[in-house]
Amino acid sequence: MAKTILYIEDDIRNESEDRVIGALKERGLCVEIASNGKEAIEKLSQKVYDGVILDIMLPNGDKDSAVPWTIMGLTLLRTIKGGGYEVSGTMRGVPCLVVTATVELEVIDEVISLLGDDACYYEKPASQYDIANKMMELIN
């Protein structure tokens, strides 16, 4: 059975994001997409994924919210890695790969800290092959 990756990205219609999805599928992975934090939490509460690719600059899904995008992405990463109540506890050990355009050092430091030994952080734009190959390495 093919492994399934949850790709959490708000700009999924972007050509480079499309290439990442294609590279993952070329490696035999199934890819499900969440385009905001709310959708990601819903999907993560319903299913256990083999891996997660996450953009830190992610809207929360509530257009009226004053929550900054980077905070939503970090909150989601904290929830996944910490086994938060919204997410199945079995997600705690699931590999996460972060791909983001943020360059704020405090954010990057926290991302790397949350990822721990799985510290896989790519700055956009990143090679779709590097992302897909690293995800394959993490889940196998």
N, C-alpha and C positions, 0 to 999 in steps of 0.2 A: 504494500500500500504506500502511495506517495506521501511524503511529509508535507505538512501545510504550514505556510508562513503567513503571519498577519503583517501586512504592510500598512503602517499608519502614516499617512501623508495627505496633507490638505490640497496640494497642487498636483494631483494625480494625472491631469490632462497634459502636463508638461512633457515635452518630448524626451527629456533625459529620464524622467520617472518611468515613462513608457518603456524605455530601453532597459531599465533595471528590471522591471516586471518580465520583459522578454528574456533577459539573461537568466532569471530565476527559473522560468518555465523551461528553458532549454536544458536546464540541469535536472529536469523531472520533478520540480517542486510545484505544488499547488499554491496559488497566491490568493488570499482574500484581502480586501481593502477596507480600511476605515478612514474616512476623510476628516474626522474631528475627534476630540476627546470623548464626547458623549457616545458616539458610535463605537469607538474603541472599547470603552468600558462595557457596553452592551455585548459586543462580540466576545470579549475576554471572560465575561461572566457566564457565557453559554457554552464555551468550547475551550479545550486545552490545545494550544498550538505548539508546534515543534520549535518555532523560533519567531522572533518579532523584530521587524525593522521599524524604527521610530524616528520621526522628525520632531525635534524639540520645539521648534516654532510652529505650534499647532493650535488652531482655535478650539475652544471648548464645545462648540456646537450650539451655543446660546448667543445669538446675534446681539442681544441686549446686555450681555455681560460686560463688566469692566475689567475682567481678568486678563492680564497681558498674556500674549501667546506663549512666551517662553515659560511663564509660570505654569500654564496648562500642560505643556510638554513635560516639564520636570515633575509635576504632580503625577502625571500618568506613569512616568518611569519609576517614581518612588513607589507607586501603588503596585506595579508589576513586580519589581524587585523585592518589595517588602511583603508581598502576599496580602495586600490590603483587602478589606472586607468586600469590596466591589468585584474582586477578581478571584477566580478559583485559586485556592491555596497551592495547588499543584503548579501554578505558573511561576512560583518563586525561583526555581532553578532553570527556567527556560532561557536560552541564550537570547540576548538583545543586542542588536547592532544599531547604533545611532548615526543618522546621516542628517546634518543640519547646516544651515548657513550662519548660525549664530557664532560670533567670535568673542563674546563676553567671557573673560577668563574665569570669573566666578562660576558661571554656568558650566563651562567646559570642565572645571575642576570637580564640580558636583556630579556631572555625568560620569566622569571617569571613576569617581569614588563609588557611585551607585552600581556601576557595572562590575567593579571588583576585578577578579581574575579574567573575566570575559571582556575586559575593556576594549571595545571595538567602536571607535569614534571616527567618522569620516566627515570632512568639511565639504560642502557643496561648492562647486560641482565635483563629483567623485565618479570614477570609472565604474560603469555598470558591471564590468567583469570582476573588478576588485570586490565590490559589494557582494555579488553572487558567489564568488569563490570563498570569501570569508564566511558567509552564511553556511555554505556547504561544510566548511571546516568545523564550524561551531556545532552543527547539528549531527555530525557523524562521529 
